[in-house]
Amino acid sequence: MEYHLIKSLVIAVILGFAIGMQRTMAHLYKQEGKPQTYFAGSRTFALISLLGFLSGQLATLAPYVVIIITVALVILIGLSYIAKSFIFQKMGMTTQITALITYLLGLMIYFNLEEYAIFIGVMMIVLLESKPKLQKIEAHISQDDLNATILLLAMTFLILPVLPNEMIGPYSLFNPYKTWLMAVIIAAVSFVGYVAIKVLGNKRGVLLTGMFGGLISSTAISISLSKIYLTQRAFLQNFVAGIAIASTFMFLRVLFEAFVINQNVALQLLVPYLAASISGLIYVYLIYRNTEPLKMEMENKEIKTNPLQLSEAIKFGLLFGIIYGLITVIHQYGDIGVHIVAFVSGLSDVDAITLSLSQLETDQKISLMTSVHGIMIASVTNSLVKLGIVYWIGGKTIGMKVSLFYLLTLGMMGIGLWLNTLIFP
């Protein structure tokens, strides 16, 4: 016998056995430890994979043997499903579909597609094993969330491709494609944070809520935690850590947004923003390590409500377009004009100015360092606004703690900017 043929045969049997083992364990003690009747186990799946392998081998002698065996297997699988539905009164055909795929994997292995077949087999085992986790996720999904997911897909794959990628309008200041692309990016980032909170739950602690809430809005987190702190002052450290981690994720979010649009800008921001993020994480660790877990409900509607809405996407797209056009005009008067726009924009939002300045540098309408400095000005301004919110709502005690965080992170950002002059002279 040929070594390669034996090796492929063994792979087919082992892969089928592994898939069957997962199916066996999933069915064996499904209800209160009682063995369950099920379609096929480890040995059967190993044999099904072996059948696929042999079908491929016999096809070289009888071309129609694969069709005959496949039809026969489909009939057997169909009969098993009928028996399951009418005799045992059970629905679902995951195991039957798995058996059919296992047969095809055996067939693929014979035709020298071992790596591809193994990849599919492992992916299938992971997918089958993830059923409890998927059920947990599905339990938290509402109709609004499903609509939001469909909206994101439509925004990305239906609307975006048909928009013209050229400057239009008065003075050629508006690019429909780039404007909508920015709306898609920020909507996707916010949606990830919302889903994380939705699935993991905001009762798991202030730190976790601040972490994923920072992907949606670190300003909203600062407002919410400052309000809740007034009712639970004994957990000062927890709330400081939550606000700090949300702002730390804001730094990482800005870096990610710049990287998506303009890698040159992201490279210039890398050292300052990583310095701010790492120092922020260290501060959070030192604050949070000796605190007691605190479960609570978030009250801010911006965190609890799905952020992916068409109206929000349109508003952000318009904001990006306005900032982009404004800077395109005002940069003729020097960098100071761009920095003023960045400062004003940072009072309310840092995402739009980050994407706008990154895109303007890509279009060579402003210099690289003007873009970098504008993004940093907006980030610092936004940070100081959040610090003012904490002082105003939460009071002096929590404000002083958060002040130390911003003093550390913004100081490290400044040091990082100085290091940039050494790295990129």
Secondary structure, DSSP 8 states (H G I E B T S, - for coil): --HHHHHHHHHHHHHHHHHHHHHHHHHHTSBTTB----S--HHHHHHHHHHHHHHHHHHTT-TTHHHHHHHHHHHHHHHHHHHHHHTS-----HHHHHHHHHHHHHHHHHTT-HHHHHHHHHHHHHHHHTHHHHHHHHHH--HHHHHHHHHHHHIIIIIGGGS--S-BTGGG-B-HHHHHHHHHHHHHHHHHHHHHHHHH-GGG-HHHHHHHHTTT-HHHHHHHHHHHHTT-GGGHHHHHHHHHHHHHHHHHHHHHHHHHH-HHHHHHHHHHHHHHHHHHHHHHHHHHTTS---------HHHHS-S--HHHHHHHHHHHHHHHHHHHHHGGG-HHHHHHHHHHHHTT-SHHHHHHHHHHHHTTSS-HHHHHHHHHHHHHHHHHHHHHHHHHHH-HHHHHHHHHHHHHHHHHHHHHHHHHHHH--
